[in-house]
């Protein structure tokens, strides 16, 4: 909406918008700052904003005491593994719906997507009981499968919308020239689909990285990712804010960076397509 | 060589259906199959382990006699109402504001969205600091000289639930803003220009033209916020653990504690079934309307 806005007004609006942005960002900023303070400074009265003795000791203590690297590796393994597994199953499905649509394609998509809104507690028992039976509790493989399953509808749907954006004329032209299905896939679709697949991977990685319900309920020690680690860290350690902040900062750093580059995909995926 | 092309054409027809079926089958079994199992459990005498003795509606009548569950659903009603209304108001206000040609909008949008993109288990760390009366906002105000300032909601049974609302609003407002902003950007410029020519004031422009055109955005925001509210789990776990007492207990945390600490699987399943039905009651009409629109 292009409306005439005076320069002063614009400067004021910009200033207010950034102040709101700072307010929203404050809890995150505070976590990062606190992670560089000593425990005493972290709960100092009055609070110290910037002028404290910056230290890295929290990071080394967290690593020493809790084997942080293991939790980090679990997070990477779970988020990465479930994303890749999900893509293997979803890419063909999305390809099929986008390029060989049937009467019911729209219904199937919407139906799939709707399942993502249902609460996780609805499927907790069968999964929990199945995990006990199969000895999958606290195993990375089990969690990769569960995380893949809960995000599969989103992956299929997102890939579908990206594949839909590939112009059909190109395919028709290739078919006219006698391209086989294999050539069509290899030389035309794949190169055009890669950006969409990359965006989907990014979104799904973030969703799986943040997942708390399943990781808290199905892991204990071996397969616990960073979210479970932070949740456990906050209770026995009481109010050790500096160390907790260091652990938290390490857990959010990858998402802060990924989120910066993928905000559009994030909104698109999180709103179930209400926002493109 | 007669059969080779035949096989190929048949493959061309069947392949799309074949590669689609694993996804459909997985969603069907994993979501609907498992939900049916949960619903079934809610009619059995399962306790620590599933058991298949049929007890009819007994778990439901037990559930609704529990004061613990009554607290959880009362909290849910208060939480959901406040959360949805405040998020919608703030989200819409932010969207209208950000639509006024703000410098650096591209950099602001991810910042507004970060709370939603980060796990609350992790961002809850800072909230615990902010809300703790001994060190957070209350203490900061005291050291700035405002001695009478009091903000101890998180330790107060009466107000602890509102801290969960506060954190939830922080987490989702920027995201609701993004939805409304997309809606605003989709409005036809010509209509606005015509209205401005006719001398419509800014206020009237929004009230009579822009906001009515945002109806689809309001509808999606409502459905998304409603299902997020009912699913709320990690906020409570990270902030209050359901306490003090049961002041911030919600259905999802209730279900968890009844199953895993009290070994009452039947009652837990009944509570899960009620949550499922509530979400379905909101979602089904919405999906139905969406499908009809697309036809």
Interface residues (C-beta under 8 A of the other chain):
Chain A: X1 X2 X3 X5 X9 X10 X13 X14 X16 X17 X18 X20 X21 X24 X25 X26 X27 X28 X30 X31 X34 X43 X45 X46 X47 X89 X90 X92 X93 X95 X96 X97 X99 X100 X106 X107 X108 X110 X111 X112 X114 X115 X117 X118 X119 X120 X121 X122 X123 X124 X125 X126 X127 X129 X149 X152 X153 X156 X181 X206 X209 X210 X211 X212 X213 X216 X217 X226 X227 X230 X231 X234 X239 X241 X244 X245 X248 X251 X252 X255 X256 X259 X260 X263 X266 X267 X270 X271 X272 X274 X275 X276
Chain B: X12 X15 X16 X17 X19 X20 X22 X23 X24 X26 X27 X30 X31 X32 X33 X34 X35 X37 X38 X41 X50 X94 X97 X98 X99 X100 X101 X102 X103 X104 X105 X108 X109 X110 X111 X112 X113 X114 X115 X116 X117 X118 X119 X120 X121 X122 X123 X124 X125 X126 X127 X128 X129 X130 X132 X134 X135 X139 X140 X143 X144 X170 X173 X174 X175 X178 X179 X182 X184 X185 X187 X189 X192 X196 X216 X217 X220 X221 X223 X224 X227 X230 X231 X233 X234 X237 X238 X251 X252 X255 X256 X259 X260 X265 X268 X269 X271 X272 X273 X275 X276 X279 X280 X283 X287 X290 X291 X294
